[in-house]
Amino acid sequence: MRSSFEIIAEILRVSKNGAKKTRIMYSCGLSYRFVEKYIALLLENNLLEIGNSYHTTEKGMRFLRDYQTIELLLKTRN
């Protein structure tokens, strides 16, 4: 089972170059309800922005870099 942070990172990764809701849903393996919930959260926190499609903001890119650093540190600890 994935954590919320993993799902958020995955959505931000998929949306780096722009993605429609359907692409996010299928790429991340999420139900429509969960995509709606997470997109609302990411928009509210300025990690994602919407134009013709959803795009990861600069703040979202920083979150993604920080998340990947933490993920790497946790994996190399073992």
mmCIF file of the N, C-alpha and C atoms, coordinates in Angstrom:
data_MODEL
# 
_entry.id   MODEL 
# 
loop_
_atom_site.group_PDB 
_atom_site.id 
_atom_site.type_symbol 
_atom_site.label_atom_id 
_atom_site.label_alt_id 
_atom_site.label_comp_id 
_atom_site.label_asym_id 
_atom_site.label_entity_id 
_atom_site.label_seq_id 
_atom_site.pdbx_PDB_ins_code 
_atom_site.Cartn_x 
_atom_site.Cartn_y 
_atom_site.Cartn_z 
_atom_site.occupancy 
_atom_site.B_iso_or_equiv 
_atom_site.pdbx_formal_charge 
_atom_site.auth_seq_id 
_atom_site.auth_comp_id 
_atom_site.auth_asym_id 
_atom_site.auth_atom_id 
_atom_site.pdbx_PDB_model_num 
ATOM 1   N N  . MET A 1 1  ? 0.839   -1.189 0.000   1.00 0.00 ? 1  MET A N  1 
ATOM 2   C CA . MET A 1 1  ? 0.000   0.000  0.000   1.00 0.00 ? 1  MET A CA 1 
ATOM 3   C C  . MET A 1 1  ? 0.883   1.251  0.000   1.00 0.00 ? 1  MET A C  1 
ATOM 4   N N  . ARG A 1 2  ? 0.563   2.186  -0.873  1.00 0.00 ? 2  ARG A N  1 
ATOM 5   C CA . ARG A 1 2  ? 1.355   3.407  -0.990  1.00 0.00 ? 2  ARG A CA 1 
ATOM 6   C C  . ARG A 1 2  ? 0.913   4.447  0.030   1.00 0.00 ? 2  ARG A C  1 
ATOM 7   N N  . SER A 1 3  ? 1.874   5.251  0.453   1.00 0.00 ? 3  SER A N  1 
ATOM 8   C CA . SER A 1 3  ? 1.554   6.344  1.363   1.00 0.00 ? 3  SER A CA 1 
ATOM 9   C C  . SER A 1 3  ? 1.055   7.539  0.552   1.00 0.00 ? 3  SER A C  1 
ATOM 10  N N  . SER A 1 4  ? 0.471   8.496  1.232   1.00 0.00 ? 4  SER A N  1 
ATOM 11  C CA . SER A 1 4  ? 0.011   9.719  0.569   1.00 0.00 ? 4  SER A CA 1 
ATOM 12  C C  . SER A 1 4  ? 1.180   10.433 -0.094  1.00 0.00 ? 4  SER A C  1 
ATOM 13  N N  . PHE A 1 5  ? 2.339   10.433 0.562   1.00 0.00 ? 5  PHE A N  1 
ATOM 14  C CA . PHE A 1 5  ? 3.514   11.091 -0.012  1.00 0.00 ? 5  PHE A CA 1 
ATOM 15  C C  . PHE A 1 5  ? 3.943   10.435 -1.314  1.00 0.00 ? 5  PHE A C  1 
ATOM 16  N N  . GLU A 1 6  ? 3.876   9.116  -1.370  1.00 0.00 ? 6  GLU A N  1 
ATOM 17  C CA . GLU A 1 6  ? 4.231   8.396  -2.601  1.00 0.00 ? 6  GLU A CA 1 
ATOM 18  C C  . GLU A 1 6  ? 3.266   8.756  -3.729  1.00 0.00 ? 6  GLU A C  1 
ATOM 19  N N  . ILE A 1 7  ? 1.990   8.820  -3.412  1.00 0.00 ? 7  ILE A N  1 
ATOM 20  C CA . ILE A 1 7  ? 0.974   9.152  -4.416  1.00 0.00 ? 7  ILE A CA 1 
ATOM 21  C C  . ILE A 1 7  ? 1.165   10.589 -4.906  1.00 0.00 ? 7  ILE A C  1 
ATOM 22  N N  . ILE A 1 8  ? 1.398   11.503 -3.973  1.00 0.00 ? 8  ILE A N  1 
ATOM 23  C CA . ILE A 1 8  ? 1.622   12.901 -4.333  1.00 0.00 ? 8  ILE A CA 1 
ATOM 24  C C  . ILE A 1 8  ? 2.845   13.030 -5.237  1.00 0.00 ? 8  ILE A C  1 
ATOM 25  N N  . ALA A 1 9  ? 3.934   12.372 -4.877  1.00 0.00 ? 9  ALA A N  1 
ATOM 26  C CA . ALA A 1 9  ? 5.156   12.420 -5.684  1.00 0.00 ? 9  ALA A CA 1 
ATOM 27  C C  . ALA A 1 9  ? 4.900   11.862 -7.079  1.00 0.00 ? 9  ALA A C  1 
ATOM 28  N N  . GLU A 1 10 ? 4.143   10.797 -7.162  1.00 0.00 ? 10 GLU A N  1 
ATOM 29  C CA . GLU A 1 10 ? 3.834   10.183 -8.450  1.00 0.00 ? 10 GLU A CA 1 
ATOM 30  C C  . GLU A 1 10 ? 3.001   11.126 -9.330  1.00 0.00 ? 10 GLU A C  1 
ATOM 31  N N  . ILE A 1 11 ? 2.011   11.779 -8.742  1.00 0.00 ? 11 ILE A N  1 
ATOM 32  C CA . ILE A 1 11 ? 1.186   12.736 -9.488  1.00 0.00 ? 11 ILE A CA 1 
ATOM 33  C C  . ILE A 1 11 ? 2.045   13.896 -9.985  1.00 0.00 ? 11 ILE A C  1 
ATOM 34  N N  . LEU A 1 12 ? 2.917   14.404 -9.125  1.00 0.00 ? 12 LEU A N  1 
ATOM 35  C CA . LEU A 1 12 ? 3.788   15.512 -9.519  1.00 0.00 ? 12 LEU A CA 1 
ATOM 36  C C  . LEU A 1 12 ? 4.747   15.091 -10.629 1.00 0.00 ? 12 LEU A C  1 
ATOM 37  N N  . ARG A 1 13 ? 5.243   13.860 -10.552 1.00 0.00 ? 13 ARG A N  1 
ATOM 38  C CA . ARG A 1 13 ? 6.151   13.333 -11.577 1.00 0.00 ? 13 ARG A CA 1 
ATOM 39  C C  . ARG A 1 13 ? 5.440   13.245 -12.939 1.00 0.00 ? 13 ARG A C  1 
ATOM 40  N N  . VAL A 1 14 ? 4.236   12.696 -12.927 1.00 0.00 ? 14 VAL A N  1 
ATOM 41  C CA . VAL A 1 14 ? 3.451   12.537 -14.157 1.00 0.00 ? 14 VAL A CA 1 
ATOM 42  C C  . VAL A 1 14 ? 3.097   13.906 -14.755 1.00 0.00 ? 14 VAL A C  1 
ATOM 43  N N  . SER A 1 15 ? 2.902   14.897 -13.903 1.00 0.00 ? 15 SER A N  1 
ATOM 44  C CA . SER A 1 15 ? 2.438   16.219 -14.343 1.00 0.00 ? 15 SER A CA 1 
ATOM 45  C C  . SER A 1 15 ? 3.565   17.189 -14.694 1.00 0.00 ? 15 SER A C  1 
ATOM 46  N N  . LYS A 1 16 ? 4.807   16.748 -14.607 1.00 0.00 ? 16 LYS A N  1 
ATOM 47  C CA . LYS A 1 16 ? 5.938   17.644 -14.876 1.00 0.00 ? 16 LYS A CA 1 
ATOM 48  C C  . LYS A 1 16 ? 5.822   18.356 -16.224 1.00 0.00 ? 16 LYS A C  1 
ATOM 49  N N  . ASN A 1 17 ? 5.450   17.628 -17.257 1.00 0.00 ? 17 ASN A N  1 
ATOM 50  C CA . ASN A 1 17 ? 5.340   18.211 -18.598 1.00 0.00 ? 17 ASN A CA 1 
ATOM 51  C C  . ASN A 1 17 ? 3.889   18.424 -19.007 1.00 0.00 ? 17 ASN A C  1 
ATOM 52  N N  . GLY A 1 18 ? 3.004   18.393 -18.037 1.00 0.00 ? 18 GLY A N  1 
ATOM 53  C CA . GLY A 1 18 ? 1.582   18.581 -18.295 1.00 0.00 ? 18 GLY A CA 1 
ATOM 54  C C  . GLY A 1 18 ? 0.866   17.253 -18.450 1.00 0.00 ? 18 GLY A C  1 
ATOM 55  N N  . ALA A 1 19 ? -0.271  17.128 -17.817 1.00 0.00 ? 19 ALA A N  1 
ATOM 56  C CA . ALA A 1 19 ? -1.058  15.891 -17.901 1.00 0.00 ? 19 ALA A CA 1 
ATOM 57  C C  . ALA A 1 19 ? -2.525  16.200 -17.618 1.00 0.00 ? 19 ALA A C  1 
ATOM 58  N N  . LYS A 1 20 ? -3.382  15.544 -18.354 1.00 0.00 ? 20 LYS A N  1 
ATOM 59  C CA . LYS A 1 20 ? -4.823  15.645 -18.111 1.00 0.00 ? 20 LYS A CA 1 
ATOM 60  C C  . LYS A 1 20 ? -5.178  14.700 -16.962 1.00 0.00 ? 20 LYS A C  1 
ATOM 61  N N  . LYS A 1 21 ? -6.349  14.908 -16.396 1.00 0.00 ? 21 LYS A N  1 
ATOM 62  C CA . LYS A 1 21 ? -6.806  14.114 -15.253 1.00 0.00 ? 21 LYS A CA 1 
ATOM 63  C C  . LYS A 1 21 ? -6.807  12.612 -15.565 1.00 0.00 ? 21 LYS A C  1 
ATOM 64  N N  . THR A 1 22 ? -7.239  12.241 -16.765 1.00 0.00 ? 22 THR A N  1 
ATOM 65  C CA . THR A 1 22 ? -7.304  10.830 -17.148 1.00 0.00 ? 22 THR A CA 1 
ATOM 66  C C  . THR A 1 22 ? -5.912  10.206 -17.170 1.00 0.00 ? 22 THR A C  1 
ATOM 67  N N  . ARG A 1 23 ? -4.941  10.929 -17.706 1.00 0.00 ? 23 ARG A N  1 
ATOM 68  C CA . ARG A 1 23 ? -3.564  10.418 -17.755 1.00 0.00 ? 23 ARG A CA 1 
ATOM 69  C C  . ARG A 1 23 ? -3.014  10.222 -16.341 1.00 0.00 ? 23 ARG A C  1 
ATOM 70  N N  . ILE A 1 24 ? -3.288  11.180 -15.470 1.00 0.00 ? 24 ILE A N  1 
ATOM 71  C CA . ILE A 1 24 ? -2.840  11.068 -14.070 1.00 0.00 ? 24 ILE A CA 1 
ATOM 72  C C  . ILE A 1 24 ? -3.485  9.836  -13.440 1.00 0.00 ? 24 ILE A C  1 
ATOM 73  N N  . MET A 1 25 ? -4.777  9.670  -13.663 1.00 0.00 ? 25 MET A N  1 
ATOM 74  C CA . MET A 1 25 ? -5.532  8.552  -13.092 1.00 0.00 ? 25 MET A CA 1 
ATOM 75  C C  . MET A 1 25 ? -4.928  7.211  -13.501 1.00 0.00 ? 25 MET A C  1 
ATOM 76  N N  . TYR A 1 26 ? -4.692  7.022  -14.802 1.00 0.00 ? 26 TYR A N  1 
ATOM 77  C CA . TYR A 1 26 ? -4.163  5.742  -15.280 1.00 0.00 ? 26 TYR A CA 1 
ATOM 78  C C  . TYR A 1 26 ? -2.686  5.554  -14.968 1.00 0.00 ? 26 TYR A C  1 
ATOM 79  N N  . SER A 1 27 ? -1.891  6.612  -15.086 1.00 0.00 ? 27 SER A N  1 
ATOM 80  C CA . SER A 1 27 ? -0.452  6.501  -14.807 1.00 0.00 ? 27 SER A CA 1 
ATOM 81  C C  . SER A 1 27 ? -0.175  6.185  -13.340 1.00 0.00 ? 27 SER A C  1 
ATOM 82  N N  . CYS A 1 28 ? -1.020  6.726  -12.472 1.00 0.00 ? 28 CYS A N  1 
ATOM 83  C CA . CYS A 1 28 ? -0.819  6.530  -11.030 1.00 0.00 ? 28 CYS A CA 1 
ATOM 84  C C  . CYS A 1 28 ? -1.651  5.387  -10.467 1.00 0.00 ? 28 CYS A C  1 
ATOM 85  N N  . GLY A 1 29 ? -2.511  4.807  -11.279 1.00 0.00 ? 29 GLY A N  1 
ATOM 86  C CA . GLY A 1 29 ? -3.347  3.696  -10.824 1.00 0.00 ? 29 GLY A CA 1 
ATOM 87  C C  . GLY A 1 29 ? -4.324  4.104  -9.735  1.00 0.00 ? 29 GLY A C  1 
ATOM 88  N N  . LEU A 1 30 ? -4.949  5.270  -9.924  1.00 0.00 ? 30 LEU A N  1 
ATOM 89  C CA . LEU A 1 30 ? -5.875  5.786  -8.919  1.00 0.00 ? 30 LEU A CA 1 
ATOM 90  C C  . LEU A 1 30 ? -7.301  5.826  -9.461  1.00 0.00 ? 30 LEU A C  1 
ATOM 91  N N  . SER A 1 31 ? -8.260  5.749  -8.561  1.00 0.00 ? 31 SER A N  1 
ATOM 92  C CA . SER A 1 31 ? -9.659  5.896  -8.948  1.00 0.00 ? 31 SER A CA 1 
ATOM 93  C C  . SER A 1 31 ? -9.930  7.383  -9.189  1.00 0.00 ? 31 SER A C  1 
ATOM 94  N N  . TYR A 1 32 ? -11.013 7.660  -9.876  1.00 0.00 ? 32 TYR A N  1 
ATOM 95  C CA . TYR A 1 32 ? -11.391 9.046  -10.162 1.00 0.00 ? 32 TYR A CA 1 
ATOM 96  C C  . TYR A 1 32 ? -11.547 9.833  -8.862  1.00 0.00 ? 32 TYR A C  1 
ATOM 97  N N  . ARG A 1 33 ? -12.163 9.213  -7.878  1.00 0.00 ? 33 ARG A N  1 
ATOM 98  C CA . ARG A 1 33 ? -12.389 9.873  -6.575  1.00 0.00 ? 33 ARG A CA 1 
ATOM 99  C C  . ARG A 1 33 ? -11.077 10.297 -5.927  1.00 0.00 ? 33 ARG A C  1 
ATOM 100 N N  . PHE A 1 34 ? -10.067 9.400  -5.962  1.00 0.00 ? 34 PHE A N  1 
ATOM 101 C CA . PHE A 1 34 ? -8.771  9.716  -5.357  1.00 0.00 ? 34 PHE A CA 1 
ATOM 102 C C  . PHE A 1 34 ? -8.035  10.786 -6.156  1.00 0.00 ? 34 PHE A C  1 
ATOM 103 N N  . VAL A 1 35 ? -8.128  10.718 -7.475  1.00 0.00 ? 35 VAL A N  1 
ATOM 104 C CA . VAL A 1 35 ? -7.488  11.748 -8.306  1.00 0.00 ? 35 VAL A CA 1 
ATOM 105 C C  . VAL A 1 35 ? -8.075  13.115 -7.972  1.00 0.00 ? 35 VAL A C  1 
ATOM 106 N N  . GLU A 1 36 ? -9.384  13.189 -7.856  1.00 0.00 ? 36 GLU A N  1 
ATOM 107 C CA . GLU A 1 36 ? -10.054 14.446 -7.503  1.00 0.00 ? 36 GLU A CA 1 
ATOM 108 C C  . GLU A 1 36 ? -9.539  14.970 -6.157  1.00 0.00 ? 36 GLU A C  1 
ATOM 109 N N  . LYS A 1 37 ? -9.464  14.086 -5.186  1.00 0.00 ? 37 LYS A N  1 
ATOM 110 C CA . LYS A 1 37 ? -9.032  14.458 -3.836  1.00 0.00 ? 37 LYS A CA 1 
ATOM 111 C C  . LYS A 1 37 ? -7.598  14.982 -3.848  1.00 0.00 ? 37 LYS A C  1 
ATOM 112 N N  . TYR A 1 38 ? -6.696  14.242 -4.488  1.00 0.00 ? 38 TYR A N  1 
ATOM 113 C CA . TYR A 1 38 ? -5.293  14.634 -4.496  1.00 0.00 ? 38 TYR A CA 1 
ATOM 114 C C  . TYR A 1 38 ? -5.034  15.869 -5.342  1.00 0.00 ? 38 TYR A C  1 
ATOM 115 N N  . ILE A 1 39 ? -5.701  15.996 -6.471  1.00 0.00 ? 39 ILE A N  1 
ATOM 116 C CA . ILE A 1 39 ? -5.516  17.195 -7.308  1.00 0.00 ? 39 ILE A CA 1 
ATOM 117 C C  . ILE A 1 39 ? -5.975  18.434 -6.551  1.00 0.00 ? 39 ILE A C  1 
ATOM 118 N N  . ALA A 1 40 ? -7.104  18.341 -5.858  1.00 0.00 ? 40 ALA A N  1 
ATOM 119 C CA . ALA A 1 40 ? -7.599  19.471 -5.057  1.00 0.00 ? 40 ALA A CA 1 
ATOM 120 C C  . ALA A 1 40 ? -6.569  19.864 -3.996  1.00 0.00 ? 40 ALA A C  1 
ATOM 121 N N  . LEU A 1 41 ? -5.995  18.876 -3.327  1.00 0.00 ? 41 LEU A N  1 
ATOM 122 C CA . LEU A 1 41 ? -4.977  19.121 -2.301  1.00 0.00 ? 41 LEU A CA 1 
ATOM 123 C C  . LEU A 1 41 ? -3.740  19.784 -2.900  1.00 0.00 ? 41 LEU A C  1 
ATOM 124 N N  . LEU A 1 42 ? -3.286  19.281 -4.046  1.00 0.00 ? 42 LEU A N  1 
ATOM 125 C CA . LEU A 1 42 ? -2.081  19.816 -4.684  1.00 0.00 ? 42 LEU A CA 1 
ATOM 126 C C  . LEU A 1 42 ? -2.313  21.221 -5.232  1.00 0.00 ? 42 LEU A C  1 
ATOM 127 N N  . LEU A 1 43 ? -3.487  21.490 -5.768  1.00 0.00 ? 43 LEU A N  1 
ATOM 128 C CA . LEU A 1 43 ? -3.814  22.836 -6.249  1.00 0.00 ? 43 LEU A CA 1 
ATOM 129 C C  . LEU A 1 43 ? -3.871  23.818 -5.076  1.00 0.00 ? 43 LEU A C  1 
ATOM 130 N N  . GLU A 1 44 ? -4.510  23.386 -4.002  1.00 0.00 ? 44 GLU A N  1 
ATOM 131 C CA . GLU A 1 44 ? -4.662  24.228 -2.812  1.00 0.00 ? 44 GLU A CA 1 
ATOM 132 C C  . GLU A 1 44 ? -3.305  24.613 -2.214  1.00 0.00 ? 44 GLU A C  1 
ATOM 133 N N  . ASN A 1 45 ? -2.339  23.712 -2.319  1.00 0.00 ? 45 ASN A N  1 
ATOM 134 C CA . ASN A 1 45 ? -1.012  23.950 -1.744  1.00 0.00 ? 45 ASN A CA 1 
ATOM 135 C C  . ASN A 1 45 ? 0.006   24.444 -2.776  1.00 0.00 ? 45 ASN A C  1 
ATOM 136 N N  . ASN A 1 46 ? -0.498  24.837 -3.947  1.00 0.00 ? 46 ASN A N  1 
ATOM 137 C CA . ASN A 1 46 ? 0.339   25.387 -5.019  1.00 0.00 ? 46 ASN A CA 1 
ATOM 138 C C  . ASN A 1 46 ? 1.464   24.466 -5.471  1.00 0.00 ? 46 ASN A C  1 
ATOM 139 N N  . LEU A 1 47 ? 1.222   23.166 -5.421  1.00 0.00 ? 47 LEU A N  1 
ATOM 140 C CA . LEU A 1 47 ? 2.193   22.198 -5.927  1.00 0.00 ? 47 LEU A CA 1 
ATOM 141 C C  . LEU A 1 47 ? 1.863   21.840 -7.369  1.00 0.00 ? 47 LEU A C  1 
ATOM 142 N N  . LEU A 1 48 ? 0.630   22.140 -7.754  1.00 0.00 ? 48 LEU A N  1 
ATOM 143 C CA . LEU A 1 48 ? 0.128   21.839 -9.089  1.00 0.00 ? 48 LEU A CA 1 
ATOM 144 C C  . LEU A 1 48 ? -0.649  23.065 -9.562  1.00 0.00 ? 48 LEU A C  1 
ATOM 145 N N  . GLU A 1 49 ? -0.603  23.336 -10.868 1.00 0.00 ? 49 GLU A N  1 
ATOM 146 C CA . GLU A 1 49 ? -1.400  24.429 -11.426 1.00 0.00 ? 49 GLU A CA 1 
ATOM 147 C C  . GLU A 1 49 ? -2.144  23.893 -12.641 1.00 0.00 ? 49 GLU A C  1 
ATOM 148 N N  . ILE A 1 50 ? -3.189  24.592 -13.014 1.00 0.00 ? 50 ILE A N  1 
ATOM 149 C CA . ILE A 1 50 ? -3.987  24.127 -14.146 1.00 0.00 ? 50 ILE A CA 1 
ATOM 150 C C  . ILE A 1 50 ? -4.030  25.194 -15.231 1.00 0.00 ? 50 ILE A C  1 
ATOM 151 N N  . GLY A 1 51 ? -3.822  24.729 -16.455 1.00 0.00 ? 51 GLY A N  1 
ATOM 152 C CA . GLY A 1 51 ? -3.985  25.552 -17.651 1.00 0.00 ? 51 GLY A CA 1 
ATOM 153 C C  . GLY A 1 51 ? -4.823  24.695 -18.574 1.00 0.00 ? 51 GLY A C  1 
ATOM 154 N N  . ASN A 1 52 ? -4.257  24.299 -19.709 1.00 0.00 ? 52 ASN A N  1 
ATOM 155 C CA . ASN A 1 52 ? -4.919  23.320 -20.575 1.00 0.00 ? 52 ASN A CA 1 
ATOM 156 C C  . ASN A 1 52 ? -4.853  21.932 -19.953 1.00 0.00 ? 52 ASN A C  1 
ATOM 157 N N  . SER A 1 53 ? -3.864  21.747 -19.085 1.00 0.00 ? 53 SER A N  1 
ATOM 158 C CA . SER A 1 53 ? -3.696  20.489 -18.354 1.00 0.00 ? 53 SER A CA 1 
ATOM 159 C C  . SER A 1 53 ? -3.057  20.832 -17.003 1.00 0.00 ? 53 SER A C  1 
ATOM 160 N N  . TYR A 1 54 ? -2.824  19.819 -16.199 1.00 0.00 ? 54 TYR A N  1 
ATOM 161 C CA . TYR A 1 54 ? -2.197  20.045 -14.893 1.00 0.00 ? 54 TYR A CA 1 
ATOM 162 C C  . TYR A 1 54 ? -0.687  20.045 -15.054 1.00 0.00 ? 54 TYR A C  1 
ATOM 163 N N  . HIS A 1 55 ? -0.029  21.016 -14.398 1.00 0.00 ? 55 HIS A N  1 
ATOM 164 C CA . HIS A 1 55 ? 1.428   21.141 -14.459 1.00 0.00 ? 55 HIS A CA 1 
ATOM 165 C C  . HIS A 1 55 ? 1.988   21.262 -13.051 1.00 0.00 ? 55 HIS A C  1 
ATOM 166 N N  . THR A 1 56 ? 3.106   20.612 -12.822 1.00 0.00 ? 56 THR A N  1 
ATOM 167 C CA . THR A 1 56 ? 3.801   20.724 -11.545 1.00 0.00 ? 56 THR A CA 1 
ATOM 168 C C  . THR A 1 56 ? 4.425   22.115 -11.460 1.00 0.00 ? 56 THR A C  1 
ATOM 169 N N  . THR A 1 57 ? 4.202   22.808 -10.362 1.00 0.00 ? 57 THR A N  1 
ATOM 170 C CA . THR A 1 57 ? 4.765   24.150 -10.160 1.00 0.00 ? 57 THR A CA 1 
ATOM 171 C C  . THR A 1 57 ? 6.214   24.028 -9.689  1.00 0.00 ? 57 THR A C  1 
ATOM 172 N N  . GLU A 1 58 ? 6.886   25.161 -9.571  1.00 0.00 ? 58 GLU A N  1 
ATOM 173 C CA . GLU A 1 58 ? 8.263   25.167 -9.048  1.00 0.00 ? 58 GLU A CA 1 
ATOM 174 C C  . GLU A 1 58 ? 8.270   24.638 -7.612  1.00 0.00 ? 58 GLU A C  1 
ATOM 175 N N  . LYS A 1 59 ? 7.267   25.017 -6.841  1.00 0.00 ? 59 LYS A N  1 
ATOM 176 C CA . LYS A 1 59 ? 7.136   24.511 -5.465  1.00 0.00 ? 59 LYS A CA 1 
ATOM 177 C C  . LYS A 1 59 ? 6.945   22.993 -5.486  1.00 0.00 ? 59 LYS A C  1 
ATOM 178 N N  . GLY A 1 60 ? 6.163   22.507 -6.445  1.00 0.00 ? 60 GLY A N  1 
ATOM 179 C CA . GLY A 1 60 ? 5.957   21.073 -6.612  1.00 0.00 ? 60 GLY A CA 1 
ATOM 180 C C  . GLY A 1 60 ? 7.249   20.359 -6.985  1.00 0.00 ? 60 GLY A C  1 
ATOM 181 N N  . MET A 1 61 ? 8.055   20.998 -7.833  1.00 0.00 ? 61 MET A N  1 
ATOM 182 C CA . MET A 1 61 ? 9.342   20.413 -8.228  1.00 0.00 ? 61 MET A CA 1 
ATOM 183 C C  . MET A 1 61 ? 10.282  20.329 -7.022  1.00 0.00 ? 61 MET A C  1 
ATOM 184 N N  . ARG A 1 62 ? 10.265  21.340 -6.163  1.00 0.00 ? 62 ARG A N  1 
ATOM 185 C CA . ARG A 1 62 ? 11.091  21.302 -4.934  1.00 0.00 ? 62 ARG A CA 1 
ATOM 186 C C  . ARG A 1 62 ? 10.632  20.161 -4.033  1.00 0.00 ? 62 ARG A C  1 
ATOM 187 N N  . PHE A 1 63 ? 9.302   20.003 -3.888  1.00 0.00 ? 63 PHE A N  1 
ATOM 188 C CA . PHE A 1 63 ? 8.764   18.899 -3.097  1.00 0.00 ? 63 PHE A CA 1 
ATOM 189 C C  . PHE A 1 63 ? 9.258   17.572 -3.657  1.00 0.00 ? 63 PHE A C  1 
ATOM 190 N N  . LEU A 1 64 ? 9.200   17.421 -4.971  1.00 0.00 ? 64 LEU A N  1 
ATOM 191 C CA . LEU A 1 64 ? 9.614   16.188 -5.634  1.00 0.00 ? 64 LEU A CA 1 
ATOM 192 C C  . LEU A 1 64 ? 11.094  15.904 -5.399  1.00 0.00 ? 64 LEU A C  1 
ATOM 193 N N  . ARG A 1 65 ? 11.936  16.923 -5.542  1.00 0.00 ? 65 ARG A N  1 
ATOM 194 C CA . ARG A 1 65 ? 13.384  16.751 -5.293  1.00 0.00 ? 65 ARG A CA 1 
ATOM 195 C C  . ARG A 1 65 ? 13.644  16.355 -3.838  1.00 0.00 ? 65 ARG A C  1 
ATOM 196 N N  . ASP A 1 66 ? 12.980  17.037 -2.915  1.00 0.00 ? 66 ASP A N  1 
ATOM 197 C CA . ASP A 1 66 ? 13.158  16.720 -1.491  1.00 0.00 ? 66 ASP A CA 1 
ATOM 198 C C  . ASP A 1 66 ? 12.669  15.309 -1.182  1.00 0.00 ? 66 ASP A C  1 
ATOM 199 N N  . TYR A 1 67 ? 11.540  14.941 -1.752  1.00 0.00 ? 67 TYR A N  1 
ATOM 200 C CA . TYR A 1 67 ? 10.985  13.603 -1.547  1.00 0.00 ? 67 TYR A CA 1 
ATOM 201 C C  . TYR A 1 67 ? 11.952  12.538 -2.066  1.00 0.00 ? 67 TYR A C  1 
ATOM 202 N N  . GLN A 1 68 ? 12.506  12.760 -3.255  1.00 0.00 ? 68 GLN A N  1 
ATOM 203 C CA . GLN A 1 68 ? 13.434  11.792 -3.842  1.00 0.00 ? 68 GLN A CA 1 
ATOM 204 C C  . GLN A 1 68 ? 14.710  11.670 -3.008  1.00 0.00 ? 68 GLN A C  1 
ATOM 205 N N  . THR A 1 69 ? 15.179  12.785 -2.438  1.00 0.00 ? 69 THR A N  1 
ATOM 206 C CA . THR A 1 69 ? 16.355  12.760 -1.566  1.00 0.00 ? 69 THR A CA 1 
ATOM 207 C C  . THR A 1 69 ? 16.080  11.933 -0.320  1.00 0.00 ? 69 THR A C  1 
ATOM 208 N N  . ILE A 1 70 ? 14.941  12.158 0.303   1.00 0.00 ? 70 ILE A N  1 
ATOM 209 C CA . ILE A 1 70 ? 14.571  11.408 1.511   1.00 0.00 ? 70 ILE A CA 1 
ATOM 210 C C  . ILE A 1 70 ? 14.421  9.927  1.182   1.00 0.00 ? 70 ILE A C  1 
ATOM 211 N N  . GLU A 1 71 ? 13.767  9.626  0.056   1.00 0.00 ? 71 GLU A N  1 
ATOM 212 C CA . GLU A 1 71 ? 13.584  8.245  -0.386  1.00 0.00 ? 71 GLU A CA 1 
ATOM 213 C C  . GLU A 1 71 ? 14.933  7.555  -0.564  1.00 0.00 ? 71 GLU A C  1 
ATOM 214 N N  . LEU A 1 72 ? 15.865  8.237  -1.187  1.00 0.00 ? 72 LEU A N  1 
ATOM 215 C CA . LEU A 1 72 ? 17.210  7.699  -1.410  1.00 0.00 ? 72 LEU A CA 1 
ATOM 216 C C  . LEU A 1 72 ? 17.937  7.459  -0.079  1.00 0.00 ? 72 LEU A C  1 
ATOM 217 N N  . LEU A 1 73 ? 17.824  8.402  0.830   1.00 0.00 ? 73 LEU A N  1 
ATOM 218 C CA . LEU A 1 73 ? 18.470  8.245  2.143   1.00 0.00 ? 73 LEU A CA 1 
ATOM 219 C C  . LEU A 1 73 ? 17.904  7.055  2.900   1.00 0.00 ? 73 LEU A C  1 
ATOM 220 N N  . LEU A 1 74 ? 16.607  6.870  2.833   1.00 0.00 ? 74 LEU A N  1 
ATOM 221 C CA . LEU A 1 74 ? 15.984  5.737  3.528   1.00 0.00 ? 74 LEU A CA 1 
ATOM 222 C C  . LEU A 1 74 ? 16.373  4.404  2.905   1.00 0.00 ? 74 LEU A C  1 
ATOM 223 N N  . LYS A 1 75 ? 16.525  4.365  1.593   1.00 0.00 ? 75 LYS A N  1 
ATOM 224 C CA . LYS A 1 75 ? 16.900  3.121  0.917   1.00 0.00 ? 75 LYS A CA 1 
ATOM 225 C C  . LYS A 1 75 ? 18.359  2.753  1.164   1.00 0.00 ? 75 LYS A C  1 
ATOM 226 N N  . THR A 1 76 ? 19.228  3.739  1.267   1.00 0.00 ? 76 THR A N  1 
ATOM 227 C CA . THR A 1 76 ? 20.652  3.442  1.457   1.00 0.00 ? 76 THR A CA 1 
ATOM 228 C C  . THR A 1 76 ? 21.001  3.183  2.919   1.00 0.00 ? 76 THR A C  1 
ATOM 229 N N  . ARG A 1 77 ? 20.069  3.478  3.803   1.00 0.00 ? 77 ARG A N  1 
ATOM 230 C CA . ARG A 1 77 ? 20.287  3.243  5.232   1.00 0.00 ? 77 ARG A CA 1 
ATOM 231 C C  . ARG A 1 77 ? 20.365  1.761  5.579   1.00 0.00 ? 77 ARG A C  1 
ATOM 232 N N  . ASN A 1 78 ? 19.667  0.942  4.851   1.00 0.00 ? 78 ASN A N  1 
ATOM 233 C CA . ASN A 1 78 ? 19.597  -0.502 5.182   1.00 0.00 ? 78 ASN A CA 1 
ATOM 234 C C  . ASN A 1 78 ? 20.837  -1.237 4.762   1.00 0.00 ? 78 ASN A C  1 
# 
